Amino acid sequence: MIVRTTASPTATSRPCRQLFLACMAALALALGGCAGTQPQTGSASPESGTATARPAPPSILLGDLFRDVALSGLFEDGKDWADARAVRDPQAILRAYRRGQPGGAELREFVERHFELPDPGTAATPLPGLPLCRHIAQLWPILTRDAAQPPPGSSLLALPHRFVVPGGRFREVYYWDSYFTMLGFGEEQATLRRAMVDNFAHLIRRWGHVPNGNRTYYLSRSQPPFFFKMVESLSPQDPDAAYAEYLDVLRLEHAFWMRGGEDLRPGEAKLRVVALPGGARLNRYYDARDVPRDESYAADVETASRTARPAAELHRDLRAAAESGWDFSSRWLADGTDLATIRTTAIVPPDLNAILYGLERAIADGCRRAGDEGCAEDYAAQAEARREAMSAFLWNAALGLFDDYDWQRRALAGNVSAAALYPLFFGAASPEQGARVAETVRTRLLAPGGLATTTRSTGQQWDAPNGWAPLQWIGAEGLRAYGETALAEEIARRWLATVHEAYRSTGKLLEKYDVQERRPGGGGEYALQDGFGWTNGVAVALLRRFPSAADGLEGVDAQQCQVDARLAA
C-alpha cells in the first residue's frame, strides 16, 4: 500500500590457493548458468568471485524514476518500493515516466499502474492465547516459503528449495538470521534444514558469496558468514563429515572474504581485508557499492545531507554496517552518536574475525576428513594466525574484552559491546581472556532482561537498551564454553522472561527487546517487526540448553516445546 508521509592471515598467497580460486570461479560460472529472465548489467564486480553476470537492482534499472519515487514520500517504508515488481519492461516504464514527468497524485497513479506492490494484507497468525512454545510451533509453517522462482520484473533472486523468512517487512531469506532461526529446528525439520543449507550453497556457487538476502539490491554485500555453522547443524555428532561434504562451498566463501588481501602492505585495506602492522591480516565489513541503499534510499540521502563528507564514502559505510547486521550502532560512529559520522570500513571488528576464525577451523577439519592434509595444515595455520592477530590488535586489556580496532587511527575504539563474546563462542579466546570477558559482561552488559547490545543509548537499534536474540545465544553459549555456566544460564533466564512477558502483553514474538525495561524494543529505520525467525529459534534453543530457565514462566515448559515442535512439523 502507498502511504503519504511527512517527511589473510598469511603475508603471501600460495600457488595452490591461486589455483583453487581459479577453479572455484570456473565452477561458479559452470553451476550458475545464465540469470534467466532478470535484466542483467555487465559482468560480476571484482569481489564476487564469479564471472556470472549480475541482475541490476531497481535503483539502476529505473534510474531517476526510482530516485524520484523513493524521495517522494509515497511509501512509508522504502523497502516496499524496492520490492515492487515492474509489470512491463523497466526500460519502457522509465521512458514513459521521462516523457510525462508525473508528480503528486499523478505519480501515485503512475506507480500503481506500472508496478505490482507488495501485498499489505494481514498475514496468517497462530491462534491467540496459545502457550509460548505452541505459538512458536505454529509460526514455523507460517514463515516457511516454497522455492523462489521470481517472475519477470521482480528484484527477488531465485532459490531452489524451501526456506524460512524472518517475518514482517522481511519477505525474503536473510543470511545470518537463518542460522539463528534454524537453531529452533528439531529432527522433524531435518528436510527443511537441509533445504536451507542447500539454498545458501546455491547462492555461494552462483554469486560467489551469500548476499545479505535474496534480492538484487543485496548482491553487493553479504552478512556475518554463519554458513559453516548451518552446515555443522546437519551432522552435530560428526561436524567434520558435513564440512567435508560442503568443502568446495566453504572454501569459496572464505575466498570471497579474503579476496584483495594478497599484496597489501601494512596500513592498507582492500575490499574486506585489512593489513595491519607486522603483516597480520584481519577483516572488516564492506559493500561493493557506494550509493544510497535501494531499501533505505530516502534515509540515506537524508543522512548524507547532514554532513560535508563525500557522499560515496558515507554510503559505503552505511552499506558496510548493513553487511555487519548491526545497522546501526555506536560501534561504527566516529562521535558515538551521529549516524552521519559512520565509518564502518575503518573498523576491524571482533565478531567478524571470530566467525572467520571458526570458518578456517571448519575448513581445516573438513579438509582433514577429506584426506587433504596439506589443505588442513594451510587453513589451520590461517586460523592460528588470525587468533594471534585478534589477541594482538583486538584485545583491550583495560576494559577486559575484545574491542573494535580502528585501523586508520591505529587505536582500539573502546567499545563495550556484546560483540566481545564472539571470540568465546568460536573458541578464539584464551581461558584468561574468557574469564575477563565474563566479568565485564557481568558488570557492564548484563541487564534485567538479558544481555544488552552496548552500554550506549543512542536511539540506534543496535545499542542500549535493546537486546537481540542472536547475541543472547552467542553470549550464553560462549560463556558456557569457558566454564561460566551460571552467568550463561542467567542470561538465558532473563532473556526468556523478557520474551515471555512481551508475548503475554502483545501476543507476538518480536525482532528485538528493551532489556532494561523488559518490553518491546525500539529505534532504527523501520517499525518494530514481528514474526520473528531468530527470536523463535533462539528461544527454543535456550530452553533446550537451559531447561531450568523456564522455571516460573507460566505456560512455558522446555519439554513441551519439543512436543510442540513435532506437532508443527
C-alpha distance (Angstrom), angle and dihedral (degrees) to the residues before:
residue distance angle dihedral
M1 . . .
I2 3.81 . .
V3 3.78 112.2 .
R4 3.80 124.9 -171.0
T5 3.79 110.6 -135.1
T6 3.74 139.5 172.9
A7 2.96 114.7 -108.2
S8 44.73 144.5 -33.2
P9 3.28 129.1 -84.9
T10 3.82 95.6 -157.4
A11 3.80 121.4 68.5
T12 3.78 94.9 -134.7
S13 3.78 130.4 34.5
R14 3.76 119.4 -121.8
P15 3.81 121.7 -123.1
C16 3.81 90.6 -119.8
R17 3.78 90.3 56.8
Q18 3.80 91.5 50.9
L19 3.80 89.1 52.3
F20 3.79 90.6 47.6
L21 3.81 92.6 52.8
A22 3.80 91.3 49.9
C23 3.79 90.7 49.6
M24 3.80 91.6 48.3
A25 3.80 91.7 51.5
A26 3.79 90.4 51.4
L27 3.80 90.8 46.8
A28 3.80 92.0 50.3
L29 3.79 91.0 51.7
A30 3.78 92.2 47.7
L31 3.80 93.2 48.9
G32 3.78 95.8 38.8
G33 3.76 99.3 60.2
C34 3.74 117.3 178.8
A35 3.77 125.3 -30.9
G36 3.78 94.5 -111.1
T37 3.75 118.1 -138.1
Q38 3.77 96.6 -21.4
P39 3.82 114.8 111.1
Q40 3.78 114.6 -101.9
T41 3.75 132.4 -144.0
G42 3.78 118.9 -161.5
S43 3.78 123.5 -64.1
A44 3.74 130.2 -45.8
S45 3.79 117.1 -68.0
P46 3.83 115.3 -111.1
E47 3.78 95.8 -98.7
S48 3.80 94.6 56.3
G49 3.78 98.8 80.5
T50 3.80 93.1 -142.6
A51 3.77 137.2 81.7
T52 3.79 91.8 -137.9
A53 3.79 114.3 127.5
R54 3.77 113.5 -113.2
P55 3.80 125.2 -129.8
A56 3.78 110.9 -122.9
P57 3.81 120.2 -114.1
P58 3.81 118.8 -119.4
S59 3.81 93.0 -100.0
I60 3.82 89.7 63.0
L61 3.79 97.5 37.6
L62 3.80 93.7 49.7
G63 3.80 100.4 32.4
D64 3.80 114.1 179.8
L65 3.81 91.7 5.9
F66 3.80 90.4 61.1
R67 3.81 91.5 46.3
D68 3.80 95.0 46.8
V69 3.81 94.2 49.1
A70 3.81 92.2 44.0
L71 3.80 90.6 54.0
S72 3.81 95.7 39.8
G73 3.80 98.1 81.2
L74 3.79 92.0 -123.9
F75 3.80 91.3 126.5
E76 3.77 122.8 56.2
D77 3.80 88.7 -159.1
G78 3.81 114.6 37.0
K79 3.79 90.6 -151.0
D80 3.81 89.1 69.5
W81 3.82 88.7 63.0
A82 3.83 92.9 45.8
D83 3.82 88.6 51.3
A84 3.82 95.7 48.1
R85 3.82 113.7 118.1
A86 3.79 119.9 -132.4
V87 3.81 108.2 -128.7
R88 3.81 92.8 -156.2
D89 3.80 136.5 23.6
P90 3.84 107.1 -47.2
Q91 3.79 91.7 -138.3
A92 3.79 91.1 54.5
I93 3.81 89.7 49.8
L94 3.79 90.5 49.6
R95 3.82 92.1 50.4
A96 3.81 90.5 49.9
Y97 3.79 90.2 50.3
R98 3.78 93.5 50.1
R99 3.78 91.3 50.2
G100 3.79 94.0 54.1
Q101 3.85 105.0 23.9
P102 3.82 91.9 -157.4
G103 3.79 119.1 -162.5
G104 3.79 138.2 -176.5
A105 3.78 113.4 0.9
E106 3.80 90.2 -1.8
L107 3.79 90.4 57.9
R108 3.79 90.2 51.7
E109 3.81 90.2 51.0
F110 3.81 91.7 46.5
V111 3.79 91.9 53.4
E112 3.80 93.6 46.7
R113 3.81 90.9 49.5
H114 3.80 97.2 48.9
F115 3.82 102.6 33.7
E116 3.76 138.1 55.0
L117 3.79 104.6 -137.3
P118 3.81 125.2 -147.9
D119 3.77 111.5 -84.6
P120 3.83 108.7 -103.1
G121 3.79 91.7 -169.2
T122 3.77 119.9 131.7
A123 3.79 110.4 -85.3
A124 3.76 121.3 -132.3
T125 3.79 113.3 -89.2
P126 3.79 134.5 -169.5
L127 3.78 119.4 -97.0
P128 3.82 111.0 -77.9
G129 3.78 121.9 -105.5
L130 3.79 98.0 27.7
P131 3.81 121.3 146.2
L132 3.80 111.7 -95.3
C133 3.80 97.1 -103.1
R134 3.80 93.0 46.5
H135 3.81 89.1 51.0
I136 3.81 90.7 52.7
A137 3.79 91.3 48.0
Q138 3.80 90.9 53.6
L139 3.81 90.8 48.4
W140 3.82 94.7 62.2
P141 3.82 96.8 73.9
I142 3.82 90.4 40.3
L143 3.81 91.2 56.0
T144 3.82 95.2 42.0
R145 3.80 118.9 101.0
D146 3.78 132.0 -166.9
A147 3.81 121.7 -116.4
A148 3.80 109.8 -59.9
Q149 3.80 117.0 -118.0
P150 3.80 102.5 169.2
P151 3.81 117.9 -143.2
P152 3.82 118.6 -129.0
G153 3.79 112.5 -74.6
S154 3.80 94.6 28.5
S155 3.80 124.6 124.3
L156 3.81 90.4 -144.3
L157 3.81 121.3 114.7
A158 3.79 117.9 -137.7
L159 3.80 121.4 -102.7
P160 3.82 120.8 -170.0
H161 3.81 98.5 -148.8
R162 3.79 142.7 40.1
F163 3.79 118.5 -78.7
V164 3.81 143.9 177.3
V165 3.81 123.1 -114.9
P166 3.81 124.4 -152.3
G167 3.82 94.6 -122.0
G168 3.80 138.4 -119.8
R169 3.81 113.9 45.6
F170 3.80 89.4 -6.2
R171 3.81 98.1 91.1
E172 3.81 97.3 160.3
V173 3.77 136.6 55.1
Y174 3.82 116.1 -76.1
Y175 3.77 123.6 -155.4
W176 3.79 110.6 -132.6
D177 3.80 93.3 23.6
S178 3.78 88.2 64.3
Y179 3.80 96.0 61.3
F180 3.79 92.5 55.0
T181 3.79 91.6 42.4
M182 3.82 89.9 53.0
L183 3.81 90.6 54.6
G184 3.78 86.0 78.3
F185 3.80 94.3 56.0
G186 3.77 119.3 106.3
E187 3.79 132.9 -161.3
E188 3.78 88.2 -79.2
Q189 3.81 89.0 65.2
A190 3.80 95.3 50.8
T191 3.82 92.4 117.7
L192 3.80 92.6 51.0
R193 3.81 91.1 46.8
R194 3.80 91.3 53.3
A195 3.81 90.4 45.9
M196 3.79 91.6 55.1
V197 3.80 93.0 47.2
D198 3.79 89.7 50.6
N199 3.81 90.5 49.0
F200 3.79 90.5 57.1
A201 3.80 91.4 44.5
H202 3.81 87.2 53.1
L203 3.82 91.3 52.0
I204 3.81 92.3 50.1
R205 3.78 92.8 48.3
R206 3.80 91.9 45.3
W207 3.80 101.8 41.7
G208 3.81 103.3 17.0
H209 3.80 92.2 -113.2
V210 3.79 142.0 30.5
P211 3.81 108.4 -89.0
N212 3.80 119.2 -135.2
G213 3.83 85.0 -101.4
N214 3.79 136.4 -19.1
R215 3.81 95.6 -81.4
T216 3.79 128.0 108.0
Y217 3.79 90.1 -123.6
Y218 3.81 90.3 58.9
L219 3.81 95.9 55.0
S220 3.80 95.0 94.4
R221 3.80 93.1 66.1
S222 3.78 142.4 31.0
Q223 3.81 131.6 -153.9
P224 3.82 134.3 -123.9
P225 3.84 101.8 -43.0
F226 3.80 102.7 -117.1
F227 3.81 94.4 147.9
F228 3.79 93.1 109.3
K229 3.80 90.1 55.3
M230 3.80 89.4 53.5
V231 3.81 88.5 50.3
E232 3.80 89.4 50.0
S233 3.81 89.9 55.1
L234 3.80 89.7 64.3
S235 3.80 90.3 68.2
P236 3.82 109.5 17.3
Q237 3.81 92.8 166.5
D238 3.80 92.4 51.4
P239 3.83 108.6 19.6
D240 3.81 93.1 166.5
A241 3.80 89.2 67.6
A242 3.80 90.7 55.8
Y243 3.81 91.8 46.0
A244 3.80 89.9 52.6
E245 3.80 91.0 49.6
Y246 3.83 92.0 54.8
L247 3.79 96.9 31.0
D248 3.81 96.8 124.0
V249 3.80 91.4 52.8
L250 3.80 94.2 46.0
R251 3.80 90.7 51.8
L252 3.77 92.0 47.2
E253 3.80 91.7 52.9
H254 3.81 91.2 47.8
A255 3.80 89.2 51.4
F256 3.82 89.5 54.5
W257 3.80 91.9 56.1
M258 3.83 93.4 45.0
R259 3.80 98.2 42.4
G260 3.79 114.3 125.0
G261 3.79 96.4 23.0
E262 3.79 100.3 96.4
D263 3.80 99.6 92.2
L264 3.79 102.7 25.7
R265 3.78 120.1 132.3
P266 3.82 121.7 -142.5
G267 3.78 110.1 -74.2
E268 3.80 94.1 28.0
A269 3.80 130.8 107.7
K270 3.78 133.6 -167.7
L271 3.78 126.8 -177.7
R272 3.83 104.8 -39.5
V273 3.82 99.2 -18.7
V274 3.82 127.2 91.2
A275 3.82 123.6 -167.8
L276 3.79 111.0 -145.1
P277 3.80 131.9 -164.5
G278 3.78 111.4 -66.2
G279 3.81 93.4 27.5
A280 3.83 99.3 -76.9
R281 3.79 116.9 150.7
L282 3.78 122.6 -145.4
N283 3.78 131.8 160.8
R284 3.78 141.0 -113.5
Y285 3.79 135.9 -171.6
Y286 3.80 117.2 -95.7
D287 3.81 144.7 162.2
A288 3.79 127.8 -144.1
R289 3.83 92.3 -136.7
D290 3.80 129.5 64.8
V291 3.81 103.5 -164.9
P292 3.82 132.1 92.4
R293 3.80 113.8 -63.9
D294 3.79 112.9 -103.4
E295 3.81 92.2 -132.2
S296 3.85 94.0 47.7
Y297 3.78 101.0 27.3
A298 3.80 99.8 139.2
A299 3.80 92.9 44.0
D300 3.81 91.9 52.0
V301 3.80 92.8 47.8
E302 3.80 89.4 50.7
T303 3.80 91.7 50.0
A304 3.80 91.1 50.2
S305 3.82 90.4 51.3
R306 3.81 90.0 63.0
T307 3.78 97.6 60.7
A308 3.79 140.6 52.4
R309 3.80 90.3 -139.4
P310 3.80 116.7 119.0
A311 3.80 105.2 -85.3
A312 3.81 93.4 -134.6
E313 3.81 91.1 56.0
L314 3.79 92.0 49.6
H315 3.79 94.1 47.2
R316 3.80 93.1 50.5
D317 3.80 90.1 52.0
L318 3.81 91.5 49.3
R319 3.79 89.4 50.4
A320 3.81 92.6 46.1
A321 3.80 89.0 54.5
A322 3.81 87.8 52.7
E323 3.82 88.1 54.2
S324 3.80 88.8 53.5
G325 3.81 91.3 56.7
W326 3.82 88.0 -130.2
D327 3.79 96.5 102.2
F328 2.90 99.0 -175.2
S329 3.80 130.6 7.1
S330 3.80 140.8 143.3
R331 3.82 85.1 -114.8
W332 3.79 89.0 80.4
L333 3.82 99.2 40.1
A334 3.79 121.3 97.5
D335 3.83 92.3 -148.3
G336 3.81 94.0 32.3
T337 3.80 94.0 -121.6
D338 3.81 116.3 46.5
L339 3.81 118.1 75.9
A340 3.81 89.8 -151.9
T341 3.83 87.8 69.5
I342 3.79 93.2 58.4
R343 3.81 115.0 142.6
T344 3.80 105.3 168.1
T345 3.80 94.6 153.3
A346 3.82 89.7 59.5
I347 3.81 90.8 60.7
V348 3.82 127.6 87.4
P349 3.83 101.5 -159.8
P350 3.81 127.7 -155.3
D351 3.81 94.7 -140.0
L352 3.81 96.2 59.1
N353 3.78 93.4 43.3
A354 3.79 92.7 48.3
I355 3.82 89.5 52.5
L356 3.81 91.0 50.0
Y357 3.80 89.7 48.5
G358 3.79 87.3 55.5
L359 3.81 90.9 47.3
E360 3.81 91.7 51.6
R361 3.78 91.0 49.6
A362 3.81 90.3 48.7
I363 3.81 92.3 50.7
A364 3.80 90.4 48.7
D365 3.81 90.1 52.0
G366 3.80 91.6 46.4
C367 3.79 91.9 49.8
R368 3.78 91.0 49.7
R369 3.81 91.0 51.1
A370 3.81 89.0 48.6
G371 3.81 90.2 53.9
D372 3.82 96.4 -110.6
E373 3.78 102.3 128.2
G374 3.80 93.8 170.3
C375 3.77 90.8 57.4
A376 3.81 90.8 45.8
E377 3.80 92.0 52.9
D378 3.81 91.8 46.9
Y379 3.81 95.9 53.6
A380 3.80 93.3 39.2
A381 3.80 87.8 55.4
Q382 3.80 90.4 49.5
A383 3.79 90.6 51.1
E384 3.80 92.6 49.4
A385 3.80 91.8 47.8
R386 3.80 89.1 51.2
R387 3.80 92.6 49.0
E388 3.80 90.7 51.6
A389 3.81 91.7 47.6
M390 3.81 90.8 49.8
S391 3.79 90.5 53.7
A392 3.79 91.2 46.2
F393 3.80 98.8 46.5
L394 3.81 109.3 17.2
W395 3.79 103.1 40.2
N396 3.82 111.6 99.8
A397 3.79 105.1 -162.6
A398 3.80 92.4 -176.4
L399 3.80 92.6 58.5
G400 3.78 96.4 31.9
L401 3.80 97.3 -125.8
F402 3.78 147.1 82.4
D403 3.79 107.7 -83.8
D404 3.79 139.5 -168.1
Y405 3.81 112.4 -93.4
D406 3.81 121.2 -144.4
W407 3.80 101.2 -145.0
Q408 3.81 93.6 -172.0
R409 3.80 93.5 54.0
R410 3.81 93.0 32.8
A411 3.79 92.4 -131.8
L412 3.79 141.0 110.2
A413 3.79 112.8 -104.1
G414 3.80 97.1 -136.7
N415 3.81 93.7 -128.1
V416 3.79 117.5 160.7
S417 3.79 102.7 -158.3
A418 3.78 143.0 140.9
A419 3.81 87.5 -105.0
A420 3.82 84.7 82.5
L421 3.81 88.7 74.2
Y422 3.81 96.5 62.0
P423 3.85 93.8 82.7
L424 3.81 87.5 56.9
F425 3.80 93.3 48.3
F426 3.82 91.4 51.7
G427 3.81 95.9 38.9
A428 3.82 97.0 -114.7
A429 3.82 95.9 124.5
S430 3.79 125.2 87.4
P431 3.83 117.4 -122.1
E432 3.80 88.9 -105.2
Q433 3.80 92.2 51.2
G434 3.79 90.4 47.3
A435 3.81 91.4 54.5
R436 3.82 91.7 49.0
V437 3.79 92.5 48.8
A438 3.80 90.3 50.2
E439 3.79 91.3 54.1
T440 3.81 92.0 48.1
V441 3.79 90.7 49.9
R442 3.79 91.3 48.1
T443 3.81 93.6 52.1
R444 3.82 102.9 32.6
L445 3.82 112.8 21.0
L446 3.80 106.1 30.8
A447 3.81 105.8 102.1
P448 3.82 130.5 -179.0
G449 3.80 90.2 -98.1
G450 3.80 101.2 39.9
L451 3.78 138.4 -76.2
A452 3.81 114.5 -9.7
T453 3.80 117.5 -138.3
T454 3.83 96.7 -134.5
T455 3.81 137.1 -16.7
R456 3.83 93.7 -112.8
S457 3.81 126.4 89.1
T458 3.79 106.3 -151.4
G459 3.79 105.8 144.5
Q460 3.80 89.4 -105.5
Q461 3.78 112.2 123.7
W462 3.82 95.7 -126.9
D463 3.79 92.5 59.6
A464 3.79 136.5 72.8
P465 2.93 134.2 -29.3
N466 3.81 90.3 30.3
G467 3.76 125.3 90.7
W468 3.82 125.0 -167.6
A469 3.78 131.0 -152.2
P470 3.83 97.1 -125.1
L471 3.79 91.7 54.2
Q472 3.81 91.5 51.4
W473 3.80 90.0 56.0
I474 3.80 94.6 43.8
G475 3.79 90.3 47.8
A476 3.79 98.3 44.6
E477 3.80 95.0 44.2
G478 3.80 93.4 42.8
L479 3.79 92.9 51.2
R480 3.80 92.3 44.8
A481 3.81 90.1 53.4
Y482 3.80 89.3 56.2
G483 3.79 94.9 49.8
E484 3.82 96.7 -97.8
T485 3.78 93.2 123.5
A486 3.80 97.2 146.6
L487 3.80 92.5 54.0
A488 3.80 91.0 44.8
E489 3.79 91.6 52.5
E490 3.80 91.4 46.4
I491 3.81 90.5 55.6
A492 3.80 89.5 49.8
R493 3.81 93.1 47.5
R494 3.80 94.1 49.4
W495 3.81 94.0 44.5
L496 3.80 94.3 48.5
A497 3.79 89.8 49.2
T498 3.82 89.4 53.0
V499 3.81 93.1 48.7
H500 3.79 90.9 45.9
E501 3.80 94.3 49.1
A502 3.81 92.4 48.6
Y503 3.80 89.9 47.9
R504 3.79 91.0 52.4
S505 3.81 91.3 51.6
T506 3.83 99.9 39.4
G507 3.81 105.8 21.8
K508 3.82 88.4 -130.2
L509 3.80 143.3 102.1
L510 3.80 106.0 -130.3
E511 3.79 138.2 -151.9
K512 3.83 95.9 -121.4
Y513 3.79 140.1 -0.8
D514 3.79 139.5 -147.2
V515 3.81 100.2 -117.1
Q516 3.78 93.4 -171.9
E517 3.80 95.9 59.3
R518 3.84 95.5 21.3
R519 3.79 95.7 -124.9
P520 3.84 139.1 108.4
G521 3.80 112.5 -51.2
G522 3.79 129.2 -117.9
G523 3.79 145.2 -168.5
G524 3.78 128.7 72.9
E525 3.79 135.8 91.7
Y526 3.80 99.2 -63.2
A527 3.80 141.8 34.5
L528 3.80 120.2 -77.8
Q529 3.81 109.1 -80.7
D530 3.76 127.8 -142.0
G531 3.78 132.2 -158.2
F532 2.98 96.6 67.5
G533 3.77 126.7 -157.0
W534 3.76 104.7 -175.6
T535 3.80 94.8 36.3
N536 3.81 88.9 54.9
G537 3.79 93.7 46.6
V538 3.79 96.6 46.5
A539 3.81 93.3 45.4
V540 3.81 90.5 56.0
A541 3.82 92.5 43.2
L542 3.81 93.0 50.5
L543 3.80 91.0 49.3
R544 3.80 89.4 52.1
R545 3.79 92.2 48.4
F546 3.81 97.9 40.6
P547 3.84 108.7 23.8
S548 3.80 92.1 171.8
A549 3.82 89.4 61.4
A550 3.81 86.1 79.3
D551 3.81 92.3 60.9
G552 3.77 110.1 123.3
L553 3.81 95.1 14.8
E554 3.78 107.2 120.8
G555 3.79 112.3 -126.1
V556 3.82 94.6 5.0
D557 3.78 116.8 117.3
A558 3.78 120.9 165.4
Q559 3.81 93.8 -148.7
Q560 3.80 91.8 47.5
C561 3.82 88.6 54.6
Q562 3.78 89.0 64.9
V563 3.81 91.7 48.2
D564 3.80 90.8 49.6
A565 3.79 91.0 49.9
R566 3.80 91.0 55.0
L567 3.79 91.3 48.4
A568 3.81 90.9 52.8
A569 3.81 96.1 48.9
